[in-house]
């Protein structure tokens, strides 16, 4: 019996057993008189095995047979949280005690469980590749928000549980792990859209886009009604006030907290959802806006791949904990839609592979924050395992330029003016 196998990665093997691959030898040693049906069955099995081997050979020579995982990069949203004060005010809700014990904008117990689960799923999937914990072989970064800091800590706890030799307390199955926390005032990697000048550029660009204004005009009456109900300027600052109201309603529904009298039915929530999608699409409306939002992280992922290739001690995994708008912009910059709106703790994972000829490939996966499995995402029109050179061609207009980074460094300041989730 011969086992013909097609190896796609360290985890994926497609195999078939061919008992009749040596059919001539079997037939020669068998009794001379055999039934016609038996001989025909042997011939069919042999033909199938030869066909499989032929196809496997050509598939291997053309694509991805001997790929080995080389690097993992993960961008994920923080876990479930409580509403912010700003969001609560959009519902005219002032009972802060209802958000206890966590308080405004804080991670909930469910949010902690979600982030921890992501870490355990990553460990389960990549255990053989990652091996034992080595602080030199990973890098973790988060925004300055407490909800992202806590989510990253939970994910790291699931990804790198202490081994017996690393245990420091028999009653606590946890260990502190290093990570980088960025200040919002200077973080152009994870919150490039936080500065006022970026937001002003966004609104100015959208105001001058006849296509965008035509789409937004569909919601003029609705936005006017929302202004009358809440006394917030929805038409002028739709990106902000729609997001704050949408989130407040979402979290109040999840917590079974009261909604305002003007919330008469779920069509209001559905309309807010539509406007929010339009507003977020606006953040990638032009090449410049796309480079200034999702393109920053696309550039960082590519830089990590290039730096890792030459490193004496290469990293095995990079983790970035951020916000829903990060995942949304990152997707748009690479021409795919993984989520309608990124759920709590959802993740985008870029795997980088290399073959025996040192050719490189990338594959994108997504996690919805709930399921036990990751979903494969196609980048543009590329195959599942996308040649790295082809990937660079797909995203070339989305990658932030040096002048973009200089612009963000010059305008970024302590005055945040954006709702990040």
C-alpha positions as CSV (number, residue, x, y, z in Angstrom):
1,X,0.0,0.0,0.0
2,X,1.3,3.5,-0.9
3,X,0.2,6.7,0.8
4,X,0.1,9.5,-1.7
5,X,0.0,12.8,0.2
6,X,-0.2,16.4,-0.8
7,X,1.3,18.6,1.9
8,X,-0.1,22.1,2.0
9,X,1.4,23.3,5.3
10,X,2.5,22.1,8.7
11,X,-1.1,21.5,9.6
12,X,-2.8,20.5,6.3
13,X,-2.3,17.1,4.6
14,X,-4.5,15.8,1.8
15,X,-3.9,12.1,1.4
16,X,-5.2,9.0,-0.4
17,X,-4.4,5.3,0.0
18,X,-3.7,3.4,-3.2
19,X,-3.9,-0.4,-2.5
20,X,-3.7,-1.2,-6.2
21,X,-0.8,1.1,-7.1
22,X,1.2,-2.1,-7.5
23,X,-1.6,-3.9,-9.3
24,X,0.7,-5.8,-11.7
25,X,2.6,-7.4,-8.9
26,X,-0.6,-8.3,-7.1
27,X,-2.1,-9.8,-10.1
28,X,1.1,-11.8,-10.9
29,X,1.2,-13.4,-7.5
30,X,-2.6,-14.2,-7.5
31,X,-4.2,-17.3,-8.9
32,X,-4.1,-17.4,-12.7
33,X,-7.9,-17.5,-13.0
34,X,-9.6,-14.3,-11.7
35,X,-13.0,-13.0,-12.2
36,X,-13.4,-10.3,-14.8
37,X,-15.1,-8.0,-12.2
38,X,-12.1,-8.3,-9.8
39,X,-9.7,-7.4,-12.6
40,X,-11.8,-4.5,-13.7
41,X,-12.1,-3.2,-10.1
42,X,-8.3,-3.3,-9.8
43,X,-7.9,-1.4,-13.0
44,X,-10.3,1.3,-11.9
45,X,-8.5,1.7,-8.6
46,X,-5.2,1.9,-10.3
47,X,-6.4,4.4,-12.8
48,X,-7.8,6.6,-10.0
49,X,-4.5,6.5,-8.1
50,X,-2.5,7.3,-11.3
51,X,-4.8,10.2,-12.0
52,X,-4.5,11.6,-8.5
53,X,-0.7,11.3,-8.6
54,X,-0.6,13.0,-12.0
55,X,-2.8,15.9,-10.7
56,X,-0.9,16.1,-7.5
57,X,2.4,16.3,-9.3
58,X,1.2,19.1,-11.5
59,X,-0.5,21.0,-8.7
60,X,2.7,20.7,-6.6
61,X,4.9,21.9,-9.4
62,X,2.6,24.9,-10.1
63,X,1.5,26.0,-6.7
64,X,1.7,25.1,-3.1
65,X,2.7,21.6,-2.2
66,X,5.7,22.1,0.0
67,X,4.8,25.2,1.9
68,X,5.9,25.7,5.4
69,X,4.5,28.3,7.8
70,X,7.0,31.1,8.4
71,X,5.2,33.9,10.2
72,X,1.8,34.8,11.8
73,X,0.4,38.3,12.2
74,X,-2.9,39.0,14.1
75,X,-5.0,42.1,14.2
76,X,-8.0,41.8,16.5
77,X,-10.6,43.9,18.1
78,X,-11.0,44.1,21.9
79,X,-13.7,42.1,23.6
80,X,-17.2,43.1,24.5
81,X,-17.4,46.4,26.5
82,X,-19.7,48.8,28.3
83,X,-20.9,52.0,26.5
84,X,-18.9,55.1,26.8
85,X,-20.2,58.3,28.5
86,X,-20.5,59.9,25.2
87,X,-22.6,57.1,23.8
88,X,-24.9,57.1,26.9
89,X,-25.5,60.8,26.5
90,X,-26.8,60.1,22.9
91,X,-29.6,58.1,24.5
92,X,-30.0,60.7,27.3
93,X,-29.1,58.0,29.7
94,X,-27.4,59.2,32.9
95,X,-27.6,56.2,35.3
96,X,-23.9,55.4,35.5
97,X,-24.7,52.7,38.1
98,X,-26.2,50.6,35.3
99,X,-22.8,50.1,33.8
100,X,-21.2,48.8,37.0
101,X,-19.1,47.1,38.1
102,X,-16.9,47.8,35.1
103,X,-17.9,51.4,34.3
104,X,-17.9,53.4,31.1
105,X,-16.0,52.0,28.2
106,X,-14.6,49.0,30.1
107,X,-14.2,45.4,29.1
108,X,-16.9,43.1,30.4
109,X,-16.4,39.5,31.8
110,X,-17.7,38.2,28.4
111,X,-15.2,40.5,26.7
112,X,-12.4,39.0,28.7
113,X,-13.6,35.4,27.9
114,X,-13.7,36.3,24.2
115,X,-10.1,37.6,24.1
116,X,-8.8,34.7,26.1
117,X,-10.6,32.3,23.7
118,X,-8.8,33.9,20.7
119,X,-5.5,33.2,22.4
120,X,-6.4,29.6,23.1
121,X,-7.5,29.1,19.5
122,X,-4.3,30.5,18.2
123,X,-2.3,28.2,20.5
124,X,-4.3,25.2,19.3
125,X,-3.9,26.0,15.7
126,X,-0.2,27.0,15.8
127,X,1.1,25.0,18.7
128,X,3.7,23.1,16.8
129,X,5.0,26.1,15.0
130,X,5.1,28.4,18.0
131,X,6.7,25.9,20.4
132,X,7.5,26.9,23.9
133,X,7.2,30.5,25.0
134,X,10.1,32.7,24.0
135,X,9.7,36.5,24.5
136,X,12.2,37.1,21.7
137,X,10.0,35.4,19.2
138,X,6.8,37.4,19.5
139,X,5.7,41.1,19.6
140,X,2.5,42.4,21.0
141,X,1.1,46.0,20.6
142,X,-2.1,47.7,21.7
143,X,-3.7,51.1,21.7
144,X,-3.8,53.1,24.9
145,X,-7.4,52.3,25.7
146,X,-7.8,50.1,28.8
147,X,-10.2,47.8,27.0
148,X,-7.6,47.0,24.3
149,X,-4.8,46.6,27.0
150,X,-6.9,44.1,28.9
151,X,-7.9,42.2,25.8
152,X,-4.3,41.9,24.7
153,X,-3.4,40.6,28.2
154,X,-6.2,38.0,28.0
155,X,-5.2,36.9,24.5
156,X,-1.6,36.5,25.5
157,X,-2.7,34.5,28.6
158,X,-4.5,32.0,26.3
159,X,-1.7,32.0,23.8
160,X,1.2,31.5,26.2
161,X,-0.1,29.6,29.3
162,X,2.7,28.9,31.8
163,X,4.4,25.5,31.6
164,X,5.1,23.8,34.9
165,X,8.7,25.1,34.9
166,X,7.5,28.7,34.4
167,X,4.8,28.5,37.1
168,X,5.4,31.0,39.9
169,X,2.2,30.3,41.9
170,X,0.5,26.9,42.2
171,X,-2.9,28.6,42.6
172,X,-2.6,31.0,39.6
173,X,-2.3,29.5,36.1
174,X,-1.1,32.8,34.6
175,X,2.1,34.8,34.1
176,X,2.9,38.4,33.2
177,X,3.9,38.8,29.6
178,X,5.5,41.9,28.0
179,X,3.7,44.0,25.4
180,X,3.8,47.6,24.0
181,X,1.1,50.1,24.9
182,X,0.9,53.1,22.6
183,X,-0.1,56.6,23.6
184,X,-3.1,57.9,21.6
185,X,-1.2,61.2,21.2
186,X,1.6,59.6,19.1
187,X,0.1,56.3,17.9
188,X,0.0,56.5,14.1
189,X,0.1,52.7,13.7
190,X,-3.1,51.7,15.5
191,X,-5.0,55.1,15.7
192,X,-3.8,57.1,12.7
193,X,-7.3,58.6,12.4
194,X,-7.4,60.1,15.9
195,X,-6.0,63.5,15.1
196,X,-8.3,66.4,14.3
197,X,-6.6,67.2,11.0
198,X,-7.3,63.7,9.7
199,X,-11.0,64.0,10.6
200,X,-11.1,67.4,9.0
201,X,-9.6,65.9,5.8
202,X,-12.2,63.2,6.0
203,X,-15.2,65.5,6.2
204,X,-13.7,67.8,3.6
205,X,-13.1,65.0,1.1
206,X,-16.6,63.6,1.7
207,X,-18.2,67.0,1.2
208,X,-16.4,67.3,-2.2
209,X,-17.4,63.9,-3.4
210,X,-20.7,64.0,-5.4
211,X,-21.0,60.2,-5.3
212,X,-20.7,60.1,-1.5
213,X,-23.1,63.1,-1.0
214,X,-25.6,61.4,-3.3
215,X,-25.6,58.3,-1.1
216,X,-25.7,60.3,2.1
217,X,-28.7,62.4,0.8
218,X,-30.9,59.4,1.0
219,X,-30.7,59.7,4.8
220,X,-31.2,63.5,5.2
221,X,-34.7,63.3,6.7
222,X,-33.6,60.5,9.1
223,X,-30.6,62.5,10.3
224,X,-32.7,65.6,10.8
225,X,-35.1,63.5,13.0
226,X,-32.2,62.2,15.0
227,X,-31.0,65.8,15.6
228,X,-34.4,66.8,16.9
229,X,-34.5,63.8,19.2
230,X,-31.0,63.9,20.6
231,X,-29.9,67.6,20.0
232,X,-26.6,66.4,18.5
233,X,-25.5,67.6,15.0
234,X,-25.9,64.4,13.0
235,X,-25.9,66.0,9.6
236,X,-22.6,67.8,10.2
237,X,-20.7,65.1,12.0
238,X,-22.4,61.9,10.9
239,X,-19.3,59.7,11.3
240,X,-19.2,60.5,15.0
241,X,-22.8,60.8,16.1
242,X,-24.2,57.9,14.1
243,X,-21.4,55.7,15.6
244,X,-22.0,56.8,19.1
245,X,-25.8,56.3,18.9
246,X,-25.5,53.0,17.1
247,X,-23.2,51.6,19.7
248,X,-25.3,52.9,22.6
249,X,-28.4,51.1,21.3
250,X,-26.4,47.9,20.6
251,X,-25.0,47.7,24.1
252,X,-28.2,48.7,25.8
253,X,-30.0,45.9,23.9
254,X,-27.3,43.4,25.0
255,X,-27.6,44.5,28.6
256,X,-31.4,44.8,28.6
257,X,-31.1,48.4,29.6
258,X,-33.8,51.0,28.8
259,X,-33.9,52.7,25.4
260,X,-35.2,56.3,24.8
261,X,-38.8,56.9,23.9
262,X,-37.9,58.0,20.4
263,X,-36.6,54.4,19.7
264,X,-39.9,53.1,18.5
265,X,-38.7,50.1,16.5
266,X,-35.6,48.4,15.1
267,X,-35.8,50.1,11.8
268,X,-34.0,53.0,13.5
269,X,-31.1,50.7,14.4
270,X,-31.0,49.3,10.9
271,X,-30.8,52.7,9.3
272,X,-28.0,53.8,11.7
273,X,-26.2,50.6,10.6
274,X,-26.5,51.6,6.9
275,X,-25.2,55.1,7.5
276,X,-22.3,53.8,9.6
277,X,-21.2,51.5,6.9
278,X,-21.4,54.4,4.4
279,X,-19.4,56.6,6.7
280,X,-16.7,53.9,7.3
281,X,-16.5,53.3,3.6
282,X,-15.7,57.0,3.3
283,X,-12.6,56.4,5.3
284,X,-11.3,54.4,2.3
285,X,-13.0,56.6,-0.3
286,X,-9.9,58.0,-1.9
287,X,-6.4,56.5,-2.3
288,X,-5.1,59.0,0.3
289,X,-7.7,58.3,2.9
290,X,-7.2,54.6,2.4
291,X,-3.4,54.9,2.8
292,X,-3.9,57.0,6.0
293,X,-6.3,54.5,7.6
294,X,-6.0,50.8,6.7
295,X,-2.8,51.4,4.7
296,X,-0.7,52.1,7.8
297,X,-1.2,48.5,9.1
298,X,-0.8,47.0,5.6
299,X,2.6,48.7,5.5
300,X,3.5,47.5,9.0
301,X,2.6,43.8,8.1
302,X,4.7,44.0,5.0
303,X,7.6,45.6,6.9
304,X,7.4,42.8,9.5
305,X,7.7,40.2,6.7
306,X,10.7,41.9,5.1
307,X,12.5,42.5,8.5
308,X,11.8,38.9,9.6
309,X,13.3,37.5,6.4
310,X,16.7,38.9,7.3
311,X,16.5,38.6,11.1
312,X,19.1,36.5,13.0
313,X,16.3,35.5,15.4
314,X,13.0,35.9,13.5
315,X,9.7,36.5,15.2
316,X,7.1,33.8,14.9
317,X,4.0,35.9,15.7
318,X,3.0,39.6,15.9
319,X,-0.2,40.6,17.7
320,X,-2.0,44.0,17.4
321,X,-5.1,44.7,19.6
322,X,-7.1,47.6,18.4
323,X,-10.7,48.6,17.4
324,X,-13.4,47.8,14.9
325,X,-12.5,50.6,12.6
326,X,-9.0,49.2,12.4
327,X,-10.2,45.9,11.1
328,X,-12.6,47.5,8.7
329,X,-10.0,49.8,7.2
330,X,-7.4,47.0,7.1
331,X,-9.9,44.9,5.1
332,X,-10.7,47.7,2.7
333,X,-7.1,48.4,2.0
334,X,-6.7,44.7,0.9
335,X,-9.9,44.5,-1.1
336,X,-11.9,42.0,0.9
337,X,-14.9,42.2,3.3
338,X,-14.5,39.8,6.2
339,X,-17.2,41.2,8.3
340,X,-20.3,43.5,8.0
341,X,-19.1,45.3,11.1
342,X,-16.2,43.7,13.0
343,X,-17.7,42.0,16.1
344,X,-16.2,42.1,19.6
345,X,-12.8,40.2,19.7
346,X,-13.0,39.4,15.9
347,X,-9.6,38.9,14.3
348,X,-7.8,39.0,10.9
349,X,-4.8,36.7,10.7
350,X,-2.1,36.9,8.0
351,X,-0.1,33.7,7.6
352,X,3.2,33.8,5.7
353,X,4.6,30.7,4.0
354,X,7.6,29.8,2.0
355,X,8.4,26.8,-0.1
356,X,11.6,24.8,-0.9
357,X,12.5,27.3,-3.6
358,X,12.2,30.1,-1.0
359,X,9.2,31.6,-2.8
360,X,6.8,33.3,-0.4
361,X,3.0,33.2,0.0
362,X,0.4,34.8,2.3
363,X,-2.9,33.6,3.4
364,X,-5.6,35.6,5.2
365,X,-7.9,34.1,7.8
366,X,-10.7,35.7,9.9
367,X,-12.3,34.9,13.2
368,X,-15.8,36.1,14.2
369,X,-15.2,36.3,17.9
370,X,-17.5,33.3,18.6
371,X,-16.8,30.2,16.6
372,X,-14.2,27.4,17.0
373,X,-12.7,27.8,13.6
374,X,-11.1,30.4,11.4
375,X,-12.5,31.4,8.0
376,X,-10.3,31.7,4.9
377,X,-10.4,35.0,3.1
378,X,-9.4,35.7,-0.5
379,X,-7.3,38.8,-1.0
380,X,-8.5,40.6,-4.1
381,X,-8.6,38.1,-7.0
382,X,-5.7,36.1,-5.7
383,X,-5.7,32.4,-4.7
384,X,-6.1,31.3,-1.1
385,X,-2.3,31.0,-0.9
386,X,-1.4,34.3,-2.6
387,X,2.2,34.7,-3.9
388,X,3.8,37.5,-2.0
389,X,4.8,39.3,-5.1
390,X,1.2,39.2,-6.4
391,X,-0.1,40.4,-3.0
392,X,2.2,43.4,-3.2
393,X,0.7,44.3,-6.6
394,X,-2.8,44.0,-5.2
395,X,-2.2,46.3,-2.3
396,X,0.4,48.7,-3.8
397,X,-2.0,51.7,-4.0
398,X,-3.1,51.1,-0.4
399,X,0.3,51.1,1.3
400,X,1.0,54.2,3.2
401,X,3.8,56.3,1.8
402,X,6.6,58.0,3.7
403,X,4.9,61.3,3.1
404,X,1.7,59.9,4.7
405,X,3.6,58.9,7.8
406,X,5.2,62.4,8.0
407,X,1.8,64.0,7.6
408,X,0.4,61.9,10.5
409,X,3.4,62.5,12.7
410,X,3.0,66.3,12.1
411,X,-0.7,66.5,12.8
412,X,-1.1,63.9,15.5
413,X,-1.8,65.5,18.9
414,X,-3.5,65.0,22.2
415,X,-6.9,66.2,20.9
416,X,-8.6,63.1,19.8
417,X,-11.7,63.6,17.7
418,X,-12.9,60.2,16.7
419,X,-15.0,57.4,18.0
420,X,-12.9,54.3,18.1
421,X,-14.5,51.1,19.3
